[in-house]
Structure formats: structure tokens, C-alpha cells
């Protein structure tokens, strides 16, 4: 299925199990956080205990299994990315592969391989810096809003319906969606990730 993107020149298609913003996304971003400390192409290692602790999840077998299911879905994904910047069609999985050592114990260790082609998403200034400790505590809608705001030096007012498409939200009521976006603005304001964000005249606005 095509993934909505504000830039019409960029085409992204996703094949696989639908990923979940409340856990799959957080696990993926935490893996990237670990990967910052490894040379590109080197296996990234971490324990399930460390992963759950860093995400603020409970340290028990239930959450270890939850983390493993997230890794399974990320491995089963296929992302096709096409843009003038890359100059070609790029297909990859969020995770090239992973293995588990000492599974079933507190010291179970994950060894994750990332696709080296992933670097195309982060070359030059084509990435958004975040304060990870604050960002991971946001709700999914607030994270999507910060993604947009953080990637623009001077973010222009974004129509609520376009932001709805960006989030892939299943909320079918305009009034309810406006309330959800308003709460996301409050989250960003209280986390001091923006100067001020608000909803006005059917658009979400922000001063960085």
C-alpha cells in the first residue's frame, strides 16, 4: 500500500504486517538509538532487559515477548522508497535480520542487522534530531506532529485533514480528531519541544 507523503515527488510503498505506533515504532527508534554507537554494517547488540528498561516497559516475560513480536514485524516489513534525491528505487526491510542469544532468560541478547542502504535516509541534513527521552514519552499523534514540525525550519500551518492522512488515523469524526490534535499540541508545549503549538481555523500551527 502507498504511504501518504506531503512531498508528491516522494513515493513510499509498504508491504507487510501493519506496524503499530505504540510499540513497533518505539522499538525501531530505540534500535536506531543503539545503532548510533556502532559503525555502519556492524551488528547492533542489546539485551531485552535493556530494551524494556530504556522504553519504560515492565521487566518481565510478557514484555520480553512483546519486544520479540515487535522485532518480528519489523523484520517482516518491506519498504520501497523512491525520490529524486536517492535517484533510484530502494527496497529494504526495517530490520535486515536478528537473532536471539540466551532466549528465555533475563540476559537474553538481541543481535540486530540493519540494511546498510538505510544510510540513504540519513545522509547530509536529511534527518531530524530529537530529544529521545522526551520524544519516546509522547503519544503517537504527538510524535507525528513533532516529526512534521521538527523537519521544517518554519513549519507552515498544516490542515487537519492532511495531518490526519499523515497519521493514518482511524478516527472518523472531525471534532474528535481536532480534540486529539489539540491534546498533541499540549503535549509538545508541556515537554518544551516547541515554543508553542495550537489548533486554529482547521489547521495545526506552531512556533518552533
N, C-alpha and C positions, 0 to 999 in steps of 0.2 A: 504494500500500500504506500502511496506517496505521503510524505510528511510535510505539513504546511510550513512554508518559509516566507518571511516578509520580502526577501530578495527574489524576484522572479527569475533571475539568472541562475540561481542555485536550485538544483534538483536533488532531493534526497528520497530514497525509497527504502522501506524497511520490510524485511521478511523474517518471520519468527513468532515466538510467543509474545503476546503483548506485555511490555515491561511496565513495572509499577513504580510510580514516583516515590511512594512512601518507603520503599526498601531497596529495590533494584538500583535505582538512581544513586542512593546514598552509598551502597556497597561499591558501585562502579567508581564514584568520585573518591571514595576512601582508598581504593586500589590505586588510582592515579596519584593520590597524595603520597602513598608509599613509593610509587614508581619514581617520584621526583628525586629520590635518593639513590637511584640505580642508573647506570649507563644504559642508553637505549639498546634494546635487544637482549639484555640480561634478565634472567628470571627474577621476578619480584617475590620475595618471601615474607610471610607474616603468619601469625597463629590466629586461629579462630577466636581465642581468648582476647588477643589484642584487637582484632577487628570489632568484636562486640563491645569491648570496653571503649574504643575510640568513637563508636557510633552511639554510645549511651544506652546500649541494649543490655538486658539482663544476661548474666553469665551462667547459662545452663544449657542442657542438651536441646531444649526446644529452640532456642535462638541459634545454636550451632547449626541445627538442621535448616533453620530459616536462611541463614547465611549461605549454606551449601545450595539451597534451592535457587537463591539469587544468582550465584555463580553459574549454575546450570543454565538458567535462562539467558544470562549474558553470553555464555558460550554458544548457545543455540541460535543466536541472532545473526542476521546478515544485513549489512548496511551498504547501500550503494549511494555514492556521493559524486556529483558532477557539478563543476563550476568553472568559469573562465580562469580563475586563479590556479586551480590544480591543472587544468588543461587536458584532463582525461577523465574517464570513468573509473572510479576507485571503489572496489568492493572489499569489505572486510567484516570480521566479527568483532564485537566489543572485546571479547577475550579470544585469543588465538588457541589457548588451551590452559588447562590447570590440572594439577594433581594434588592429592592429599596424603600426607605422611602422618602416621600415628592416629589415624581417624578413630573417633570414639573416645579420645582422651582429652584432657584439658590442654595438653600440649600439642594437639593436632595442628600440623603446619601446612599452610597452603603455599604452593609454588605456582605462580601465575605467569603466563607468557602473553605479552601484548604484541599485536601486529606492528612491526617497525614502520609500516606505511601510515600508522596513526600520527606520526610526526607532522604530516601534511596539515593536520587540523591546528597545529600549534606553532607553525613557523612564523618568524618575524613578530609582528604585533597582532597576530590573528588568534588571540585568546583573551580571556577576561580574568583579571586577578580577583580573588575573593578572600575574605577573612573566613577560613574554613570553619572555625569553631562557631562563628555566628551563622554562617550560611547553612550549615547542616541542621541547625535547630529550627529553621524556618519551615512552614508548611509548604507543600508542593506548589500552590498558586503563588505564594510569596517568592519562592525560588525562581519560578518562571519570570515573575515581574522583575526581579533583580537581574536575571540573565539579560533581559532586554535593556534595562536601564544601564547596567554596567558595561554594555558593549557599545554605548553611544556617549560621546563626549557631551553632547547637548541633546538628550532624548526629546523628540517631538511628541506631542500628545498622541496617544495610541487609542484608537476607537475600541470600545469594549468588545465589540463583535470580533475584531481582528485578534484581540488578546485571547478571546475565547477559543478561536481556532488554533492559536499558538499553543495553548494549554491542552488541546484535545479534550476539553472538559465535557462531561456528560450532563452537566447542569442545563436543563432546558427552559428555565424561567429567567427572563431578563432581569427582573427585580432581584431575584435570589443571587444571580451572577454579580450584579452590581454590589450587593452586600458583601459577597465573598472577596471581590477585588478591593473593596474599602477596608476590609479586615487585613488583607495582604499589605496594603499601604501602611496601616497602623503598625504591623509587624516590622516593616523596614524602618519606619520612623523610630520605633522604640529600640530597635537594635542599632540605631545610629549608622546604618549602612547607606543612608541617603540624607540629604539636608531636609527634604520634605516631599512626600508623595501624597497625592489625593485624587479623588474622582470628581469630575465636573463636566457637565454638558455631554454626557455619554462617552467621555474619554478619561483615560488614566494619565495623569500628569505628574511630573517630577522635576525638582531641582536637585541636582547631584551634590 
